[in-house]
Amino acid sequence: MNAETAEMVKSGFLAAVPFARTLGLSFVDLDLGRAEMRLPDDPDHHNHIGGAHAGAMFTLAESASGAIIVGTFGDTMDRALPLPTKAEIHFLKMATGDLTAEAVLGRPREEVIAELDGGRRPEFPIDVEIRTADGTVTGKMTIIWTLKPNRK
């Protein structure tokens, strides 16, 4: 993905997802099949023990996966609706300070597009790691997405 396209995806994503803006999420990096987003530390987003609230961590991870969808499959949105179908998150350690989520597409784009072109509804995982500023992994999430073909 070239820099101009990446900037369009980033600004378009944040314009279209008000909750991401509410939490102050920002992009660290974006490329085809990979996205990294940041959640700044904010006491208003803490839980009862002073770490990042589970909902804020979930939103960070889900947003990074959604950025992959826009950046990698944006050219299919005229013929398919991207939808998350299920998600599983594991909270591994208390998450404090600024957090980043790195999301990675779990299947090749070409494979997913071939299924869509064949009239099927592809499903594919996006794996996400949530880390503190020092690189400690505090959570892992897998989100299953689908591209639901538009029916005429």
C-alpha positions as CSV (number, residue, x, y, z in Angstrom):
1,M,0.0,0.0,0.0
2,N,1.5,3.3,-0.9
3,A,1.7,6.2,1.6
4,E,-1.1,8.2,-0.1
5,T,-3.5,5.3,0.1
6,A,-2.6,4.5,3.7
7,E,-3.3,8.1,4.7
8,M,-6.7,8.0,3.0
9,V,-7.6,4.7,4.8
10,K,-6.4,6.1,8.1
11,S,-8.4,9.4,7.9
12,G,-11.4,7.6,6.4
13,F,-11.4,5.0,9.1
14,L,-11.2,7.6,11.9
15,A,-13.9,9.7,10.3
16,A,-16.3,6.7,10.0
17,V,-15.8,5.2,13.5
18,P,-16.7,7.8,16.1
19,F,-16.0,5.5,19.0
20,A,-12.4,5.1,17.9
21,R,-12.1,8.9,18.0
22,T,-13.8,9.0,21.4
23,L,-11.1,6.7,22.8
24,G,-8.4,8.7,21.1
25,L,-7.1,5.8,19.0
26,S,-4.5,6.6,16.4
27,F,-2.6,4.8,13.8
28,V,1.0,3.7,14.3
29,D,1.3,1.8,11.0
30,L,-0.9,0.4,8.2
31,D,-0.1,-1.8,5.2
32,L,-1.9,-4.5,3.3
33,G,-2.8,-7.3,5.8
34,R,-1.4,-5.5,8.8
35,A,-2.4,-2.6,11.0
36,E,-1.1,-1.2,14.2
37,M,-3.1,1.3,16.4
38,R,-2.4,3.1,19.6
39,L,-4.7,3.7,22.7
40,P,-3.3,6.5,24.8
41,D,-3.4,6.1,28.6
42,D,-6.4,7.9,30.0
43,P,-7.8,7.6,33.5
44,D,-11.3,7.9,32.1
45,H,-10.6,4.5,30.3
46,H,-9.3,2.7,33.4
47,N,-11.0,-0.2,35.2
48,H,-11.4,-0.7,38.9
49,I,-7.8,-1.8,39.4
50,G,-6.2,1.1,37.5
51,G,-5.5,-0.7,34.2
52,A,-7.0,-0.2,30.8
53,H,-10.7,-1.2,30.8
54,A,-11.5,-4.5,29.0
55,G,-13.9,-2.6,26.7
56,A,-11.2,-0.1,25.7
57,M,-8.7,-3.0,25.0
58,F,-11.4,-4.8,22.9
59,T,-12.1,-1.6,20.9
60,L,-8.4,-1.1,20.3
61,A,-8.0,-4.6,18.9
62,E,-11.3,-4.6,16.9
63,S,-10.4,-1.3,15.4
64,A,-7.0,-2.5,14.3
65,S,-8.7,-5.5,12.6
66,G,-11.3,-3.1,11.0
67,A,-8.5,-1.0,9.6
68,I,-7.1,-4.1,7.9
69,I,-10.5,-4.7,6.3
70,V,-10.7,-1.1,5.0
71,G,-7.1,-1.1,3.8
72,T,-7.0,-4.6,2.3
73,F,-10.6,-5.2,1.1
74,G,-11.8,-1.6,0.5
75,D,-12.0,-2.3,-3.2
76,T,-14.7,-5.0,-2.6
77,M,-17.1,-2.8,-0.6
78,D,-19.2,-2.1,-3.6
79,R,-20.1,-5.8,-3.9
80,A,-19.7,-7.2,-0.3
81,L,-20.4,-6.0,3.2
82,P,-17.5,-6.7,5.7
83,L,-18.8,-7.9,9.0
84,P,-17.1,-9.3,12.1
85,T,-18.8,-12.6,13.0
86,K,-17.1,-13.6,16.2
87,A,-14.3,-12.6,18.5
88,E,-12.3,-14.2,21.2
89,I,-10.1,-12.2,23.5
90,H,-7.6,-13.3,26.2
91,F,-6.6,-10.8,28.8
92,L,-3.1,-12.0,29.8
93,K,-1.7,-9.3,32.1
94,M,-2.8,-6.0,33.5
95,A,-2.5,-3.4,30.8
96,T,-1.2,0.0,32.0
97,G,0.1,3.0,30.1
98,D,-0.2,3.6,26.4
99,L,-1.2,0.4,24.5
100,T,-0.7,-0.7,20.9
101,A,-2.6,-3.4,19.0
102,E,-0.9,-5.1,16.1
103,A,-3.4,-6.9,13.8
104,V,-2.4,-9.4,11.1
105,L,-4.6,-10.9,8.4
106,G,-4.7,-14.7,8.9
107,R,-5.3,-15.7,5.2
108,P,-3.9,-14.3,2.0
109,R,-6.0,-11.6,0.4
110,E,-6.0,-13.5,-3.0
111,E,-7.6,-16.5,-1.3
112,V,-10.3,-14.5,0.3
113,I,-11.1,-12.6,-3.0
114,A,-11.2,-15.9,-5.0
115,E,-13.9,-17.2,-2.6
116,L,-15.8,-13.9,-3.0
117,D,-15.4,-14.1,-6.8
118,G,-16.7,-17.7,-6.7
119,G,-19.9,-16.5,-5.2
120,R,-19.1,-17.7,-1.7
121,R,-19.0,-15.8,1.6
122,P,-15.4,-16.0,2.7
123,E,-14.5,-16.0,6.4
124,F,-11.1,-15.3,7.7
125,P,-9.3,-14.6,10.9
126,I,-7.4,-11.5,12.0
127,D,-5.1,-12.1,14.9
128,V,-4.3,-9.2,17.2
129,E,-1.7,-8.7,20.0
130,I,-2.1,-5.9,22.5
131,R,1.1,-4.6,24.0
132,T,2.3,-2.0,26.5
133,A,4.9,0.6,25.5
134,D,7.8,-1.8,26.6
135,G,6.5,-4.6,24.4
136,T,4.8,-6.7,27.1
137,V,1.9,-8.6,25.5
138,T,-1.2,-8.0,27.7
139,G,-3.8,-9.4,25.5
140,K,-4.5,-11.5,22.4
141,M,-7.6,-11.5,20.2
142,T,-8.8,-13.4,17.2
143,I,-11.6,-11.8,15.2
144,I,-13.4,-13.7,12.4
145,W,-14.5,-11.5,9.6
146,T,-16.7,-12.2,6.6
147,L,-17.3,-10.5,3.3
148,K,-21.1,-10.9,2.8
149,P,-21.8,-10.7,-1.0
150,N,-24.5,-8.1,-1.9
151,R,-27.5,-9.9,-3.4
152,K,-29.2,-8.3,-6.4
